[in-house]
């Protein structure tokens, strides 16, 4: 065939808004960048600063060194704690070693930490709704002494609970959960334990809720939804689940090169979003990949405006 202008199939692309970086992620990345500017490389970071390979690789190129434990940080260099939060023992250990540290914990996660402390001080046992082994859950459990908090992951877990004092309970939640699933678990807790105490507002962060709402809006009109995010990103995985509950097939991808064009057989309407740790450059990358194969009719579906900005730690504001 001599004619290179092959007619592309048209596809509707519904792009969710809000999507991508939230204020907590933006703040955490900025803390690492400014720490490298202030101290010079290397700056050590305990755990991935956020769950996104592209972001981590870029920071590594600037001079960040990512480790899993404080023991891997040599003496005399600064260390940053990730956005997910850390157990109290970690900054205490850093202080004992004389390490200069910067805490990039999302302020909304820190708020849950303080709530946990207050509930334990009030003599209540905490039922914490979250996913086992997630860094945020590990960090929150590490705010109080062992034995004061029990993990609840499912409705079956609620049914199996047998607390010592059912009248002295409180619940808190991980900030990146499914809004619908969490509400069902909270309602089950309140039904089993009518005197249980909870936070005045929900612990699930505004960005998680907003991104799930936006996906609900677009998924109902799409056969397929692509979610840009990491496989270890809780909020990104929840977006896939939300899309599938609305009847759309959904895939989690980290980069455009993971797209399988066979996914688009019979697809006329495609949804696109990004988890809270995924930068907008990856959204553009996916759009460009799609444009190579389809004529794109793009629509942005906005369900909320986000203007949240979190302050940087003292000492970095003018770095």
LUMVEX-664788 format. One record per atom (N, C-alpha, C): residue in one letter; x, y, z. Coordinates in pm, whole numbers, padded with zeros to 5 digits, always signed. Last residue first. Layout:
// LUMVEX-664788
aXYZ;...
END
This chain:
// LUMVEX-664788
x+01471+02756+05135;x+01590+02682+05087;x+01613+02711+04939;x+01266+02863+05267;x+01350+02956+05191;x+01474+02889+05137;x+01146+02636+05380;x+01063+02735+05309;x+01146+02827+05220;x+01301+02472+05532;x+01302+02451+05387;x+01226+02555+05310;x+01261+02554+05786;x+01399+02539+05742;x+01411+02512+05593;x+00976+02362+05857;x+01057+02479+05891;x+01202+02455+05849;x+00823+02193+05579;x+00883+02195+05712;x+00968+02320+05733;x+00562+02366+05391;x+00684+02288+05399;x+00740+02290+05542;x+00203+02340+05398;x+00328+02410+05427;x+00446+02313+05429;x-00005+02242+05127;x+00047+02217+05260;x+00181+02286+05278;x-00297+02340+04961;x-00151+02350+04963;x-00105+02328+05106;x-00585+02282+04763;x-00513+02256+04888;x-00361+02270+04869;x-00764+02305+04567;x-00674+02419+04586;x-00590+02403+04713;x-00955+02142+04330;x-00864+02123+04443;x-00765+02239+04450;x-01289+02090+04235;x-01170+02173+04225;x-01085+02152+04350;x-01461+01813+04079;x-01423+01893+04197;x-01303+01979+04163;x-01512+01697+03838;x-01612+01677+03943;x-01580+01757+04070;x-01474+01720+03494;x-01431+01772+03624;x-01543+01758+03725;x-01368+01565+03225;x-01483+01557+03314;x-01439+01598+03453;x-01272+01659+02907;x-01231+01658+03048;x-01356+01661+03134;x-01254+01473+02611;x-01337+01556+02698;x-01283+01545+02840;x-01137+01416+02281;x-01110+01426+02425;x-01207+01518+02496;x-01126+01201+02045;x-01223+01306+02081;x-01218+01319+02233;x-00863+01093+01846;x-00912+01111+01982;x-01010+01229+01990;x-00804+00837+01637;x-00842+00978+01635;x-00916+01003+01766;x-00541+00607+01735;x-00681+00648+01723;x-00691+00797+01694;x-00268+00564+01750;x-00354+00455+01702;x-00498+00499+01673;x-00143+00781+01851;x-00075+00709+01743;x-00166+00606+01677;x-00298+00854+02064;x-00312+00932+01940;x-00240+00867+01822;x-00199+00688+02264;x-00332+00663+02209;x-00351+00732+02075;x+00043+00817+02313;x+00042+00678+02265;x-00092+00646+02201;x-00047+01063+02410;x+00031+01058+02286;x+00034+00918+02228;x-00172+00980+02649;x-00251+01044+02542;x-00177+01038+02409;x+00054+00887+02790;x-00052+00794+02750;x-00137+00852+02638;x+00189+01130+02824;x+00255+01020+02754;x+00152+00918+02704;x+00012+01272+02981;x+00040+01319+02845;x+00104+01208+02761;x+00036+01117+03213;x-00094+01128+03147;x-00074+01172+03002;x+00298+01168+03278;x+00262+01032+03241;x+00124+01027+03175;x+00289+01434+03351;x+00366+01398+03232;x+00334+01256+03186;x+00159+01444+03594;x+00081+01472+03473;x+00156+01435+03347;x+00255+01171+03816;x+00267+01306+03760;x+00193+01320+03627;x+00094+00992+04071;x+00136+00989+03931;x+00140+01129+03872;x-00015+00973+04319;x+00131+00979+04313;x+00183+00986+04170;x-00289+00945+04293;x-00239+01068+04356;x-00087+01081+04354;x-00350+00805+03961;x-00350+00804+04107;x-00277+00926+04161;x-00537+00919+03684;x-00406+00891+03743;x-00419+00897+03894;x-00744+00822+03401;x-00717+00895+03525;x-00579+00856+03575;x-00972+00785+03138;x-00832+00796+03177;x-00820+00876+03305;x-01193+00582+02941;x-01168+00673+03052;x-01021+00672+03090;x-01330+00558+02617;x-01221+00523+02708;x-01210+00628+02818;x-01550+00426+02388;x-01532+00530+02489;x-01434+00481+02595;x-01537+00211+02225;x-01565+00341+02161;x-01545+00456+02258;x-01397-00103+02182;x-01408+00013+02272;x-01431+00140+02191;x-01345-00319+02022;x-01485-00289+02052;x-01505-00169+02142;x-01032-00346+02156;x-01126-00411+02063;x-01270-00383+02108;x-00850-00253+02335;x-00939-00155+02276;x-01036-00214+02173;x-00669-00442+02420;x-00771-00399+02516;x-00881-00315+02450;x-00481-00465+02226;x-00595-00556+02216;x-00705-00520+02316;x-00278-00296+02298;x-00378-00243+02205;x-00497-00337+02188;x-00174-00248+02615;x-00195-00356+02518;x-00308-00312+02425;x+00057-00038+02774;x-00075-00050+02712;x-00074-00162+02609;x+00305+00006+02867;x+00237-00111+02920;x+00100-00133+02857;x+00396+00245+02773;x+00444+00126+02704;x+00383-00004+02758;x+00300+00438+02948;x+00228+00414+02823;x+00271+00286+02755;x+00324+00308+03286;x+00369+00391+03175;x+00292+00353+03049;x+00168+00164+03465;x+00265+00261+03517;x+00311+00358+03410;x-00180+00084+03485;x-00055+00089+03409;x+00038+00190+03475;x-00458-00111+03548;x-00358-00024+03609;x-00231-00031+03527;x-00769-00123+03377;x-00631-00171+03392;x-00546-00065+03460;x-01109-00227+03359;x-01009-00129+03400;x-00873-00195+03418;x-01432-00222+03217;x-01306-00294+03232;x-01199-00192+03268;x-01713-00089+03396;x-01608-00074+03295;x-01494-00172+03322;x-01896-00094+03603;x-01923-00172+03483;x-01820-00162+03373;x-01841+00018+03840;x-01932+00095+03754;x-01956+00026+03620;x-01650-00151+03934;x-01783-00157+03997;x-01887-00080+03916;x-01433-00065+03785;x-01492-00196+03756;x-01630-00211+03818;x-01378+00181+03908;x-01417+00176+03766;x-01486+00045+03734;x-01303+00092+04165;x-01419+00180+04148;x-01469+00174+04004;x-01070-00054+04108;x-01187-00121+04165;x-01313-00038+04145;x-00903+00152+04017;x-00936+00039+03928;x-01062-00030+03977;x-00888+00302+04251;x-00949+00361+04132;x-00987+00254+04031;x-00745+00134+04422;x-00886+00159+04452;x-00957+00221+04331;x-00493+00154+04309;x-00564+00026+04302;x-00713+00044+04330;x-00434+00418+04387;x-00447+00384+04245;x-00523+00253+04226;x-00417+00402+04665;x-00522+00486+04607;x-00542+00457+04459;x-00196+00223+04697;x-00331+00188+04743;x-00437+00271+04673;x+00052+00121+04496;x-00018+00244+04534;x-00162+00211+04570;x+00187-00086+04389;x+00188-00078+04534;x+00124+00051+04586;x+00164-00045+04115;x+00095-00159+04173;x+00097-00162+04325;x+00106+00305+04040;x+00196+00194+04073;x+00117+00079+04135;x-00074+00448+03758;x-00031+00441+03898;x+00055+00318+03919;x-00342+00532+03568;x-00197+00543+03573;x-00155+00545+03720;x-00598+00344+03447;x-00554+00415+03566;x-00402+00414+03567;x-00839+00337+03195;x-00698+00319+03227;x-00663+00405+03349;x-01138+00176+03128;x-01075+00286+03203;x-00930+00248+03231;x-01390+00101+02890;x-01255+00076+02940;x-01204+00198+03013;x-01637+00188+02822;x-01617+00043+02827;x-01485+00007+02895;x-01804+00461+02992;x-01690+00402+02921;x-01695+00249+02925;x-01976+00585+03162;x-01993+00614+03018;x-01886+00548+02932;x-01901+00519+03415;x-02037+00484+03377;x-02061+00504+03227;x-01653+00636+03439;x-01660+00492+03412;x-01799+00449+03366;x-01686+00905+03509;x-01648+00871+03372;x-01671+00723+03340;x-01779+00896+03777;x-01847+00978+03678;x-01813+00934+03536;x-01594+00737+03908;x-01734+00694+03900;x-01807+00767+03788;x-01375+00910+03887;x-01375+00784+03812;x-01516+00727+03801;x-01453+01113+04061;x-01432+01144+03920;x-01434+01018+03835;x-01459+00975+04306;x-01582+01035+04252;x-01569+01062+04103;x-01186+00913+04331;x-01285+00806+04317;x-01417+00858+04261;x-01081+01167+04361;x-01041+01086+04245;x-01136+00969+04223;x-01203+01252+04601;x-01227+01324+04476;x-01193+01240+04354;x-01098+01067+04789;x-01242+01075+04763;x-01271+01141+04629;x-00823+01133+04770;x-00870+00997+04744;x-01017+00998+04709;x-00833+01401+04848;x-00784+01367+04714;x-00827+01226+04675;x-00926+01400+05113;x-01005+01466+05009;x-00963+01422+04869;x-00874+01077+05271;x-00835+01215+05236;x-00918+01268+05120;x-01049+00930+05528;x-01011+00916+05387;x-00989+01055+05331;x-01158+01004+05770;x-01012+01002+05758;x-00966+00989+05614;x-01439+01227+05797;x-01378+01100+05756;x-01226+01114+05742;x-01476+01411+06107;x-01481+01401+05961;x-01413+01272+05920;x-01456+01323+06370;x-01568+01411+06331;x-01587+01411+06180;x-01381+00972+06421;x-01343+01110+06394;x-01463+01193+06347;x-01574+00776+06662;x-01500+00797+06539;x-01463+00942+06521;x-01647+00530+06905;x-01620+00671+06878;x-01538+00682+06749;x-01910+00304+06989;x-01778+00329+06929;x-01766+00475+06888;x-02150+00227+07090;x-02080+00334+07161;x-01944+00366+07101;x-02240+00009+06934;x-02309+00138+06924;x-02236+00254+06992;x-02104-00219+06768;x-02058-00148+06888;x-02117-00007+06887;x-02237-00311+06543;x-02192-00407+06645;x-02160-00339+06778;x-02283-00069+06408;x-02397-00157+06440;x-02359-00256+06551;x-02032+00030+06375;x-02126+00107+06455;x-02248+00023+06495;x-01923-00166+06205;x-01865-00142+06338;x-01965-00071+06429;x-02086-00128+05980;x-02089-00257+06050;x-02031-00244+06191;x-02009+00129+05909;x-02149+00105+05948;x-02162-00026+06023;x-01742+00077+05843;x-01773+00166+05955;x-01916+00144+06003;x-01780-00086+05618;x-01713-00141+05737;x-01745-00055+05859;x-01903+00093+05443;x-01974-00030+05480;x-01913-00091+05607;x-01703+00285+05416;x-01831+00323+05476;x-01909+00200+05522;x-01511+00136+05282;x-01484+00184+05417;x-01613+00222+05488;x-01629+00096+05032;x-01596-00018+05118;x-01579+00025+05263;x-01650+00366+04943;x-01769+00283+04961;x-01743+00165+05054;x-01382+00456+04934;x-01482+00528+05015;x-01600+00438+05045;x-01098+00264+04965;x-01222+00281+04890;x-01325+00347+04981;x-00825+00452+05121;x-00913+00338+05100;x-01027+00369+05004;x-00626+00620+05222;x-00631+00593+05079;x-00721+00475+05043;x-00594+00656+05496;x-00646+00769+05417;x-00672+00737+05271;x-00723+00421+05734;x-00619+00459+05638;x-00677+00565+05544;x-00923+00526+06014;x-00902+00458+05887;x-00778+00509+05815;x-01052+00437+06341;x-00983+00529+06250;x-00959+00453+06121;x-01268+00406+06623;x-01221+00361+06492;x-01151+00475+06419;x-01276+00293+06964;x-01273+00401+06865;x-01232+00339+06732;x-01429+00175+07267;x-01369+00154+07135;x-01371+00282+07054;x-01552+00076+07517;x-01440+00171+07510;x-01362+00149+07380;x-01737-00121+07518;x-01787+00014+07542;x-01676+00120+07532;x-01612-00365+07498;x-01685-00315+07380;x-01735-00171+07396;x-01326-00466+07606;x-01426-00372+07657;x-01499-00308+07537;x-01199-00665+07453;x-01209-00680+07598;x-01317-00590+07656;x-01356-00765+07141;x-01276-00674+07225;x-01300-00697+07374;x-01366-00946+06903;x-01407-00982+07039;x-01328-00897+07139;x-01456-00976+06560;x-01398-00898+06669;x-01454-00942+06804;x-01578-01095+06345;x-01492-01179+06429;x-01435-01105+06550;x-01708-00896+06206;x-01789-01000+06270;x-01708-01082+06370;x-01488-00759+06105;x-01578-00693+06201;x-01657-00797+06279;x-01388-00945+05925;x-01307-00907+06041;x-01392-00841+06148;x-01590-00940+05737;x-01570-01063+05815;x-01486-01035+05939;x-01544-00694+05624;x-01665-00711+05704;x-01656-00838+05789;x-01186-00626+05657;x-01307-00671+05587;x-01426-00674+05682;x-00980-00526+05815;x-00969-00514+05670;x-01101-00540+05598;x-00859-00389+06101;x-00983-00440+06042;x-00976-00417+05892;x-00623-00422+06360;x-00648-00397+06218;x-00778-00464+06175;x-00620-00261+06671;x-00648-00385+06598;x-00682-00349+06454;x-00428-00123+06935;x-00490-00105+06804;x-00506-00241+06736;x-00283-00163+07159;x-00388-00060+07166;x-00465-00045+07035;x-00076-00339+07127;x-00193-00386+07200;x-00307-00288+07207;x+00207-00123+07155;x+00147-00248+07108;x+00026-00285+07194;x+00149+00232+07173;x+00211+00109+07221;x+00135-00013+07167;x+00135+00433+06871;x+00089+00395+07005;x+00155+00264+07046;x+00242+00466+06624;x+00221+00588+06705;x+00181+00555+06848;x+00249+00240+06469;x+00370+00276+06543;x+00359+00404+06623;x+00015+00241+06330;x+00026+00149+06443;x+00145+00185+06531;x+00101+00427+06133;x-00004+00464+06230;x-00001+00373+06351;x+00297+00284+05990;x+00330+00410+06057;x+00229+00449+06163;x+00145+00071+05893;x+00259+00044+05981;x+00296+00170+06060;x-00028+00219+05729;x-00081+00141+05841;x+00029+00111+05941;x+00149+00320+05542;x+00070+00412+05623;x+00014+00342+05747;x+00256+00087+05418;x+00341+00175+05501;x+00263+00271+05590;x+00064-00210+05460;x+00081-00083+05388;x+00163+00011+05477;x+00022-00434+05618;x+00155-00414+05562;x+00169-00289+05474;x-00328-00449+05559;x-00210-00500+05628;x-00083-00472+05549;x-00526-00167+05519;x-00468-00283+05453;x-00338-00324+05524;x-00792-00064+05747;x-00682-00042+05653;x-00634-00174+05595;x-00921+00065+06034;x-00962+00011+05904;x-00852+00041+05802;x-00865-00014+06362;x-00811+00064+06249;x-00845-00005+06118;x-00992+00040+06661;x-01013-00052+06548;x-00975+00026+06423;x-00839+00106+06967;x-00868+00154+06831;x-00884+00037+06735;x-00964+00147+07292;x-00893+00059+07199;x-00936+00097+07058;x-00935+00430+07512;x-01008+00352+07413;x-00913+00263+07332;x-00828+00614+07688;x-00855+00479+07736;x-00931+00391+07639;x-00744+00852+07599;x-00879+00850+07657;x-00921+00710+07701;x-00507+00782+07483;x-00501+00860+07607;x-00637+00860+07679;x-00614+00668+07251;x-00547+00582+07350;x-00537+00653+07484;x-00709+00899+07128;x-00803+00792+07164;x-00741+00697+07268;x-00473+01047+07087;x-00580+01100+07174;x-00676+00989+07218;x-00330+00885+06906;x-00275+00916+07038;x-00384+00960+07135;x-00505+00894+06686;x-00475+00767+06751;x-00422+00791+06892;x-00492+01164+06617;x-00620+01108+06663;x-00597+00976+06738;x-00230+01177+06528;x-00266+01249+06649;x-00400+01198+06706;x-00252+01017+06296;x-00159+00981+06404;x-00198+01048+06536;x-00427+01170+06145;x-00473+01040+06194;x-00383+00992+06309;x-00252+01383+06091;x-00377+01408+06165;x-00433+01278+06223;x-00065+01260+05929;x-00024+01305+06063;x-00146+01333+06152;x-00223+01238+05702;x-00182+01116+05773;x-00140+01151+05915;x-00237+01504+05637;x-00363+01434+05664;x-00337+01299+05731;x+00030+01575+05586;x-00038+01629+05704;x-00170+01560+05737;x+00244+01311+05496;x+00130+01394+05456;x+00060+01446+05581;x+00582+01326+05593;x+00450+01265+05615;x+00340+01361+05572;x+00839+01410+05573;x+00751+01442+05459;x+00614+01375+05473;x+01062+01535+05790;x+00945+01448+05789;x+00850+01493+05677;x+01407+01513+05793;x+01293+01592+05748;x+01175+01497+05734;x+01691+01501+06015;x+01585+01440+05935;x+01476+01541+05902;x+02020+01439+06099;x+01925+01546+06065;x+01818+01485+05976;x+02118+01214+06354;x+02088+01237+06212;x+01993+01356+06198;x+02192+01124+06602;x+02232+01258+06562;x+02209+01288+06416;x+02096+00889+06694;x+02216+00881+06611;x+02267+01019+06568;x+01869+00979+06824;x+01974+00912+06902;x+02105+00905+06826;x+01721+01066+06604;x+01772+01163+06701;x+01885+01105+06786;x+01660+00822+06485;x+01739+00920+06410;x+01801+01022+06505;x+01499+00712+06683;x+01626+00647+06653;x+01718+00742+06576;x+01284+00886+06664;x+01357+00875+06791;x+01495+00814+06767;x+01189+00839+06404;x+01255+00967+06435;x+01331+00964+06567;x+01108+00559+06466;x+01204+00594+06360;x+01267+00731+06384;x+00915+00535+06661;x+01050+00485+06692;x+01153+00530+06589;x+00676+00609+06548;x+00746+00705+06634;x+00891+00664+06660;x+00659+00496+06204;x+00638+00476+06348;x+00722+00576+06428;x+00580+00734+05941;x+00666+00632+06001;x+00628+00613+06148;x+00421+00825+05627;x+00437+00830+05772;x+00520+00715+05824;x+00405+00854+05357;x+00312+00760+05419;x+00318+00764+05571;x+00604+01013+05257;x+00472+01074+05274;x+00375+00985+05349;x+00912+00923+05437;x+00819+00927+05324;x+00683+00985+05361;x+01173+01123+05569;x+01074+01017+05591;x+00961+01033+05490;x+01510+01177+05479;x+01370+01221+05466;x+01280+01102+05490;x+01824+01265+05620;x+01729+01162+05578;x+01588+01220+05578;x+02166+01378+05573;x+02024+01400+05604;x+01938+01286+05553;x+02456+01223+05724;x+02381+01266+05604;x+02235+01286+05642;x+02588+01122+05947;x+02631+01250+05893;x+02561+01295+05766;x+02599+00767+05890;x+02606+00884+05979;x+02642+01009+05900;x+02386+00614+05638;x+02514+00637+05707;x+02507+00760+05797;x+02107+00411+05651;x+02149+00550+05634;x+02281+00571+05708;x+02024+00163+05721;x+02095+00174+05593;x+02146+00316+05566;x+01873+00194+05945;x+02006+00134+05962;x+02090+00147+05835;x+01625+00270+05856;x+01717+00375+05900;x+01859+00323+05916;x+01522+00091+05558;x+01536+00106+05703;x+01641+00211+05738;x+01514+00115+05282;x+01394+00069+05353;x+01402+00093+05503;x+01616+00394+05076;x+01645+00275+05159;x+01516+00237+05231;x+01733+00586+04810;x+01617+00528+04876;x+01656+00400+04950;x+01884+00886+04766;x+01915+00744+04783;x+01803+00683+04866;x+01893+01155+04535;x+01826+01086+04645;x+01867+00939+04646;x+02000+01285+04316;x+02088+01258+04429;x+02022+01195+04549;x+01864+01304+04081;x+01905+01431+04145;x+01999+01408+04264;x+01804+01040+04030;x+01898+01108+03940;x+01948+01239+04000;x+01610+01004+04225;x+01738+00930+04236;x+01844+00996+04148;x+01404+01150+04120;x+01469+01199+04242;x+01604+01130+04263;x+01342+00983+03902;x+01384+01122+03880;x+01456+01178+04001;x+01263+00747+04035;x+01380+00745+03946;x+01433+00886+03919;x+01032+00839+04169;x+01147+00791+04246;x+01274+00792+04159;x+00865+00901+03950;x+00903+01004+04046;x+01029+00964+04121;x+00842+00646+03832;x+00893+00760+03754;x+00943+00870+03848;x+00724+00490+04036;x+00860+00460+03990;x+00922+00577+03914;x+00556+00581+04319;x+00559+00600+04175;x+00703+00586+04126;x+00460+00636+04607;x+00459+00512+04529;x+00446+00540+04380;x+00703+00855+04752;x+00565+00826+04712;x+00572+00701+04625;x+00951+00777+04854;x+00888+00900+04903;x+00739+00901+04872;x+01015+00452+04964;x+00983+00536+04848;x+00909+00659+04898;x+01216+00461+05267;x+01104+00410+05188;x+01084+00503+05066;x+01392+00734+05354;x+01346+00605+05407;x+01215+00567+05342;x+01642+00876+05170;x+01496+00876+05187;x+01457+00736+05237;x+01930+01087+05185;x+01867+00955+05197;x+01717+00969+05222;x+02103+01272+04958;x+02003+01282+05063;x+01933+01147+05067;x+02453+01307+04867;x+02325+01236+04865;x+02235+01276+04982;x+02375+01638+04734;x+02358+01493+04737;x+02475+01426+04810;x+02296+01925+04941;x+02374+01859+04837;x+02355+01709+04846;x+02137+02064+05114;x+02248+01986+05171;x+02343+01932+05066;x+01959+02210+04944;x+02014+02269+05065;x+02141+02197+05112;x+01890+02040+04731;x+01943+02176+04704;x+02017+02229+04827;x+01790+01825+04875;x+01909+01805+04790;x+01973+01939+04757;x+01571+01952+04990;x+01676+01897+05077;x+01804+01874+04998;x+01417+02006+04767;x+01476+02118+04840;x+01587+02072+04936;x+01346+01743+04692;x+01417+01830+04599;x+01488+01944+04672;x+01207+01656+04923;x+01329+01587+04879;x+01411+01677+04787;x+00996+01843+04925;x+01086+01833+05041;x+01216+01764+05000;x+00866+01788+04686;x+00934+01917+04701;x+01033+01913+04817;x+00750+01543+04751;x+00852+01550+04644;x+00934+01677+04657;x+00571+01630+04950;x+00675+01531+04980;x+00788+01536+04877;x+00398+01809+04815;x+00481+01856+04926;x+00598+01760+04952;x+00275+01634+04635;x+00350+01749+04585;x+00446+01801+04691;x+00145+01465+04817;x+00250+01413+04729;x+00337+01526+04678;x-00037+01647+04932;x+00059+01575+05016;x+00175+01519+04936;x-00192+01736+04716;x-00108+01832+04788;x-00002+01762+04873;x-00164+01494+04447;x-00238+01565+04550;x-00140+01656+04624;x-00124+01415+04101;x-00067+01464+04227;x-00170+01531+04318;x-00411+01260+03940;x-00269+01284+03963;x-00236+01343+04098;x-00719+01447+03908;x-00638+01327+03889;x-00495+01362+03930;x-01056+01585+03932;x-00912+01582+03958;x-00850+01445+03930;x-01096+01460+03612;x-01038+01570+03688;x-01121+01586+03815;x-01047+01220+03356;x-01099+01256+03488;x-01024+01375+03546;x-01133+01222+03025;x-01021+01239+03117;x-01074+01293+03250;x-01248+01021+02783;x-01297+01099+02897;x-01188+01104+03002;x-01237+00996+02449;x-01149+00988+02565;x-01201+01081+02673;x-01370+00809+02188;x-01394+00917+02285;x-01305+00893+02407;x-01212+00741+01878;x-01246+00695+02012;x-01267+00816+02102;x-01199+00640+01540;x-01222+00745+01638;x-01262+00682+01771;x-00936+00478+01365;x-01067+00467+01428;x-01080+00576+01535;x-00767+00632+01092;x-00769+00584+01230;x-00912+00578+01283;x-00681+00551+00766;x-00785+00613+00849;x-00782+00550+00989;x-00351+00597+00666;x-00455+00501+00697;x-00553+00566+00794;x-00152+00727+00473;x-00256+00790+00557;x-00372+00693+00578;x+00016+00617+00295;x+00050+00599+00436;x-00057+00654+00530;x-00033+00447+00006;x-00091+00556+00083;x-00066+00532+00232;x+00068+00214-00093;x+00152+00333-00104;x+00098+00448-00021;x+00085-00119+00000;x+00000+00000+00000;x+00089+00124+00000;
END
